[in-house]
Amino acid sequence: FAEDTRPRAFAAPVEYNLGHFLLHTLLEELNVKEVIGILAAQMRFQFSVYDMISQLIFARVIHPCSKSKTVSTVFPHLYGSSPISEDQVYDGLAFVGETYKKYIELFNHCYEQHYQRDLSKAFFDCTNYYFEIDLPCGDRQKGPSKENRHVPIIGQALLLDADLVPVAMQMYPGNESEKPYIRKLIEEMKARYKVSGKTVQVADKGLNCARNIYAAVKEADDGYIFSKSIRGTGLSAKEKQWLLLDNDANVWEDHMGKDGTLLYRLKSCVDTFTYQFKETDPETGKETIKRFSVIEKRIVSYNPALARKQRAEIMKMADKAADFTTYKRMTQEELGESVKYIKITNKDKNGKKIKPVVEMDQAKLEEDLKYAGYNLMVTSELDMEPLQVYQTYHSLWKIEESFRITKSYLDARPVYVQKKETIYGHFLICYLSLFLLRMLEIKVFKNEISSYDLIAFMRDFRGAREKDGSFINISRNQSVNEKIKKLTGLTNLDALYLSEKEVENLFKSCMLL
């Protein structure tokens, strides 16, 4: 009996996550609950779809894991959570995933009740996510994975507005090209939000193709800022020569750091450039070549720090390639990207087959070293200063960071659901989590705190519940706590003891918008 009643060392008070009060408040102030209720009414679910979406967003930010684990170990520790079962989560995700674009439109509509969308520029990029399955199925198809995994993937296109807040998202099969989706998403966005003005499309060289340029300037009367590859056959010898010229007719503008060191150099030119692409007649299936010309400004940048980094990477690959001295050895080992510095000759000058000769491609190596540190941007915006084009293009890092947050902090992959609608529901939750984080970072807190710090605060701010309903604040990250305290004016965030009323007020009385 004494053994049964003895206090256990491992008996601990119940811990609750409290940091999601920021997301909870934002959702309440956006006022999306009523419309979500109307959308879900037809299904007669025995749970609130709004509560499910909210709790999945909170859980995705605080402790991302599988849906099963989310229900069993995360939901119960979310302050103010409602009981929702695993089956209900799967049913609810399939329901919202089936029409995921409606929920994106709803959040955009509610966002615009508080903030004016700036769609004068649109930043676009794509990524993909892998699945731990053996065979392709539905949208989960084998394609070029960003993480070099040879498993089925699904593609995601993301569009940010000029303020770098997410505005649209599109899922697509992993074996499809990403290039058409910039046209589709921007076309949909302009139609849905009745945008009549010009939108400058900003994307990297992966999206730069003649068809996208034609769609932007000829079909949509929009503009573009794309990067363009300076290696390979994309540029003529004359164009490549221009990149390196430094004379009275080709003047570089140097941009220095505070310590007087060179950060980067810029120069530009304006000329008429001809493009062409293949198009297929939808009725006859006949393929024709479409040619067109555009007046384009080209800006080349040179970054000495990037040059040093790229030269080191090139030499590392060249050293690896140099180790493959025989044809037999080359086929046995993994060359990776270094293969571009290897030249195989299996015919003599008369065209007769000979034993393969493996050697370093010295010309390719020298060319890559010569252009290390250079980057080329092309734009339809002739009146934009080179520095403005450079800075606008480099804002694309924000969309790359968005993918990094989604993958690494919100654990969007691998995906643990199977039905197409449920998969789309999963990515909708990831997108809405990112949207709310960016809204807090960029609009509510005016870039005075990063999304990383917001996530850190929400994960850290926890309380151990006492028998009387009060909480002991067990958060440890004083740095992010201080930032949130300063930005919100909530002075009790670092208090040791929080009464039940104080915690309740965080969720009911906090105002952000």
Helices and strands as residue ranges (DSSP letters): H 2-5, E 15-17, H 21-30, H 33-41, H 49-62, H 67-69, I 70-74, G 75-77, H 86-98, H 100-111, E 121-130, E 153-160, E 166-173, H 179-192, E 200-203, G 205-207, H 210-214, I 215-219, E 223-228, H 237-244, E 253-256, E 262-280, E 287-302, H 304-322, H 327-332, G 336-341, E 342-347, E 353-360, H 362-370, E 374-379, H 386-393, G 394-396, H 397-404, I 405-409, H 420-438, I 439-444, H 451-460, E 462-465, E 471-473, H 478-488, E 497-498, H 500-508
